[in-house]
Amino acid sequence: MKGRPVRGAVCGLLFGLFLTVFLLSVGVLPLDSILVVVLPVLLLVVGVGLGAAAPFKRDRLQRASAAPQ
């Protein structure tokens, strides 16, 4: 598997948690909202997906730099 899905999961989860706490602290989300639970889980899944797909276009760049000039 290419990329780093575990790193993406950790970063997505942390981003989701901090974003949820921020939205709670500024009063955008009420405490009894379902988004308090859904947002960190959703961003964890997005982080795993992006981490598994990364590195973006690295193969093409490596082939171009390895070609003789």
KEROFI-258161 format. One line per 10 residues: number of its first residue (from 1); for each residue x, y, z of C-alpha. Coordinates in nm, 4 decimals. Last residue first. Example, Ala and Ser with C-alpha at 12.3 -4.5 7.8 and 13.67 -1.06 7.14 Angstrom:
2	1.3670/-0.1060/0.7140 | 1.2300/-0.4500/0.7800
//
This chain:
69	1.9679/1.4282/-2.0199 | 1.9166/1.0803/-1.8841 | 1.5729/1.0151/-1.7289 | 1.5812/0.9721/-1.3496 | 1.4341/1.3189/-1.2811 | 1.1338/1.2552/-1.5061 | 1.0714/0.9099/-1.3594 | 1.0798/1.0490/-1.0055 | 0.8356/1.3255/-1.0937 | 0.5886/1.0835/-1.2513
59	0.6079/0.8501/-0.9525 | 0.5469/1.1348/-0.7045 | 0.2151/1.2342/-0.8581 | 0.0346/1.2490/-0.5209 | 0.2144/1.0750/-0.2403 | -0.0421/0.9980/-0.1045 | -0.3523/0.7947/-0.1822 | -0.3476/0.6011/0.1467 | -0.2971/0.9183/0.3490 | -0.5793/1.0929/0.1658
49	-0.8180/0.8074/0.2348 | -0.7079/0.7646/0.5948 | -0.7412/1.1389/0.6537 | -1.0903/1.1447/0.4994 | -1.1927/0.8598/0.7317 | -1.0540/1.0456/1.0343 | -1.2247/1.3631/0.9112 | -1.5603/1.1844/0.9175 | -1.4963/1.0413/1.2633 | -1.3973/1.3824/1.4018
39	-1.7060/1.5506/1.2448 | -1.9630/1.2836/1.3367 | -1.9364/1.3015/1.7156 | -1.9736/1.6772/1.7718 | -2.1786/1.6855/1.4517 | -2.4633/1.5118/1.6400 | -2.5365/1.8389/1.8195 | -2.5941/1.8351/2.1975 | -2.3040/2.0710/2.2684 | -2.4346/2.3374/2.0323
29	-2.2170/2.4104/1.7314 | -2.1275/2.7624/1.6116 | -2.0721/2.8906/1.9652 | -1.7105/3.0001/1.9388 | -1.5999/2.7301/2.1836 | -1.7989/2.4512/2.0215 | -1.6629/2.5272/1.6747 | -1.3097/2.5318/1.8161 | -1.3608/2.2045/2.0030 | -1.4964/2.0437/1.6859
19	-1.2071/2.1759/1.4763 | -0.9596/2.0475/1.7347 | -1.1174/1.7029/1.7361 | -1.1456/1.6810/1.3591 | -0.7873/1.7969/1.3072 | -0.6688/1.5405/1.5600 | -0.8669/1.2644/1.3905 | -0.7467/1.3602/1.0445 | -0.3851/1.3813/1.1587 | -0.4005/1.0416/1.3281
9	-0.5779/0.8802/1.0343 | -0.3414/1.0360/0.7803 | -0.0411/0.9118/0.9758 | -0.1950/0.5647/0.9809 | -0.2746/0.5838/0.6079 | 0.0848/0.6601/0.5049 | 0.1238/0.6377/0.1314 | 0.1341/0.3397/-0.0960 | 0.0000/0.0000/0.0000
//
